[in-house]
Amino acid sequence: MDLQVQEIQTKVEKELPLIETLKNELKKVIVGQNEMLDGLLIGLITGGHILVEGVPGLAKTLAVSTLSKAVKLDFKRIQFTPDLLPSDIIGTLIYNQKTGDFQPKKGPVFANIILADEINRAPAKVQSALLESMQEKKVTLGDVTYALPSPFLVMATQNPIDQEGTYNLPEAQIDRFMMKIKITYPTKDEEKVILDRMISNKEISINQVIDQNKIIELSNLINDVYISDRIKSYIVDIVDSTRNPSEYGLKIQSLINYPASPRASIFLARAAKGIAILNGRGFVTADDIKNVSLMVLRHRLILSYEAEAEGVTSEDIIKQIFNSVVVP
C-alpha cells in the first residue's frame, strides 16, 4: 500500500507546478477570496458544483470568467429572472421550414463553466431544469439526449440581502451542490490593492496555462488519491454525529431538524481529495477534511426554530462537531 501511495504522490507532485501556475494566474485578477478560488479549483477537478452566497460586487463573475480564460474553457453566464423559461437554459427544438424537421437549438447550459447568477430569482421549474442537468450531465431535447461537455462546472450565486421577489431553492436541491461558499468583504489591505488596480486602468492579460485535456487528467487523478480507512471512518463519524449527536457527547439534537445525508460523506471525501491535490499531496489527511468541512456541510444541516431563536448557525454546529469527534 505504501508503494501505491508513493506512486500517486509522485504523479501529484508532477502536476503541482501547473496547479500553482493556474492559482497565480487567477490571483493576477482576483484579490483575496481564497476560499472561493480554492472552491472553484476543487469543483473543476472533482466535477462538483458550487453555490456561492455574497453581496454584489465581490468578484464572483470575474473569478469564473478568469478561470475559463486560464483553462480555455467555454463560459456562459445565465442571469436568472422571474420570466426565465427552462428552454432558455437547456434549449429547444426549432422548426425548419425548408426541411420540414425540428432541429435542436442548444441552450447556454452546453458550456464547460456556467455562472447561474442569482439562481433564486427564477421559479422552481427553471431552477429544476438547471439542477437536473447538473445531476445527470446530459440534456434531452425532443427524443434525443445530448451529453454536456467535460469538464462541466456550475457556480450558482445567491444574494443574501435582497430577498424580495425570490424563490428559495428547496433543501433537496441545495443538497446537490458539493459546496456552499460564503464570500465576505475584502480586508482594508486587499481593498487598497483592488483600488490601485482599478484606478490604474491597466488591462490585465490572462494567459492560458492549462488545457481542457489536462483538467480531465486531473479529474481522473482524483480517483487515485489515497484515503485510508481511518480517514473514511472519521468522515462517517462526522456525518453520523449530525444524526446521533449524543453518542459523541454533543447536545445539539434539538437544534437540527434534518441531519446530513450520505451525500455529505461522499462530497466530504471528494472535496478533501481535491484540496489534497491543490496542496501537492496524493493522500488525504484529517486536516483536509477540516479545511473543506464548512464548504461541504454548511448547507446540508436544516436547523430547527430553536436554533434560529438562539441565533445558532450551521457553522456553529459544525465547529462543535469537530471539537467533539475524535481525530484518528
PyMOL commands that set and color helices and strands:
alter all, ss='L'
color gray80, all
select helices_A, chain A and resi 2-27+34-46+60-71+87-90+119-121+124-136+171-174+188-200+212-222+229-240+245-248+253-255+262-278+286-297+305-310+314-324
alter helices_A, ss='H'
color red, helices_A
select strands_A, chain A and resi 50-53+75-79+91-96+101-106+113-117+138-141+144-147+153-158+179-182+256-258+302-303
alter strands_A, ss='S'
color yellow, strands_A
deselect
rebuild
show_as cartoon
